[in-house]
Amino acid sequence: MKTVKVNVVTPDGPVVETDATMIIATAESGEIGILPGHISMVAPLQIGPLRIMHDQNSEEYIAVHGGFMEVRPDVVTILAESAEKAESIDIARAQQAAKRAEEALKAKQADVDHKAFELALKRAINRINVYEMRR
């Protein structure tokens, strides 16, 4: 079975370096699936899950929070603002972050940066969803 190298990198360093039979990412235009030999391209990523399929019985999930995906026929590189493997996610911390962001948005105070709290809520929800996908 053909594979493609996958590298997920953040400003803090590499998160994943592996081989995959398929990668599914959340691009700004929607979900995109990448197979070995895919045409070269670059796509901006949204906050969303990254699924790395190793074979029919093995998948890996990563919470990706923005960035870019560079695709070449033999290598896919994800340059993410931040990324976290599903098994590394502290679910209690993610739930607390979601709760704090929701409360800040409900407060509707004039001095609150609503956009920042909306992004924080999206990141927390993504982390929670990716944590739950790993099962």
Secondary structure as UniProt FT lines:
FT   STRAND          4..10
FT   TURN            11..12
FT   STRAND          13..20
FT   STRAND          22..27
FT   TURN            28..29
FT   STRAND          30..34
FT   TURN            36..37
FT   STRAND          41..55
FT   TURN            56..57
FT   STRAND          58..72
FT   TURN            73..74
FT   STRAND          75..80
FT   STRAND          83..85
FT   HELIX           86..88
FT   HELIX           91..107
FT   TURN            110..111
FT   HELIX           114..133
//
